[in-house]
Amino acid sequence: MEVTGKIKLINETQTFGTFQKREFVLTTDDQYPQMIQLELRQDKVDLIDSYKVGDDIKVSINIRGKEWINPEGVAKYFNSIVGWRIEKVEAQDLPSVEQLQPAVSNNAEPDDLPF
């Protein structure tokens, strides 16, 4: 799976014993933009180093979930979105106004519009 968006925030790497993770936030470019927190783990924490806030990127992700039983015996569930590859997204090469050609009609009927 992949998610694309603009980098809103990049946090520092956190270390817990031998486990490392680094969280960052992407803002999607949808009609209703979403701010999605993702994380990089272990040897992938440095993948975000060559990017900065404001960059448009595409992140290949895995969704992870786990169960935790609280002291009262009630199960709680947690999800993580874990990135494993990051690619810069370049602006699409849209044609310039000069490159656009007017539409040509093959319709033989005369144009009878009043304006």
N, C-alpha and C positions, 0 to 999 in steps of 0.2 A: 504494500500500500504506500501511497505518497500523499504528502500535504505540501501545499505551496502557499507562500505568503511573504510578508515583509517582516524582518526581524524588529521586534519591539524592545526586547530586553535580553541581555546575556548575563547570567550570573557567574560567579567564580566557581571553580571546582570544589566540591565538598568531599572529604575523605572520612570514612568510617572504618577504622582498622585497615583492612586490605581492599575494601570496596571504595570505588570512586564514582561520583556522578556529577554532572553539570547540567543545570536546567536553563532553558531559554524559552522565550515566548514569541510566537508568530502571530501576526494579524492577517487573516485571510482576506482575499480580494473578492468576497462574495457580495451579493446584494445587501446582506446583513452581515458585515464582517464579524468574525469570531476571533477572540484572543485565545490561542491554544498553547498550553504549556507542554513542552516536550523535554525529554532528558536524553543525555548521552551518558553511556556507562563505560567504565574500565578503560580499555585502550582507545575508545572512541571519543573521550572527553576533549581531545585536541582538535577534532574535526571543525569546530566552530571558530578556531583561532584566526583563520584567514578571512573572516567575515566581520562586519560591523553593524551596529544598529542602523536600520534603514535599508539594508541590502535585501533584494528579492531573492529568495532561495526556494529550492525544492528539496524536501527531506524524505528519504525512504524510511519507513517506520514499521515497527511491530507493536501491537497492542498487547500488553501484559496485564494479567490480573492475579490477585492472590486473596486468599481467605485468612482472616485473623479471628480467633475466638477470644473475646474479652473476658475479664475475670468473672463476669456473671454467666458465662457460658453462651453468650449471644454471638453469632457469626457476623462479622463485618467484612465487606468486600472492597478492595481497592484496585484501581486501574492505573496503569502508567502507559504513556506513549513514548516509546524508546526509538530514537533515531539511530541509524547505522550507516547512512551515507547522506552527504549534503552536496548539492550542486547549485551553482549560481544560475539564476534565471535572467537571461538577457531580454531587453525590451524587444518586442516583435518588430520586424522590419516592415512597417506599413508603407504603402505607396504614397508618394508625395502628391499634392494636388495637381501638379503639372503632369504626373504620370497617369492620372485618371482620364479615361476617354469618355465622352458623352455617349449615352445609350443610343443605338441606332435602331429605329423601328422599321420593320419590313412590312408594316401595315400599309396597304395602298389607299386606304380611306383618307380623305382630307381631314385635316384638323379643324373640327367645327366648334372648338371651345370658344366662348365669347370673350376671352381675354388673352 
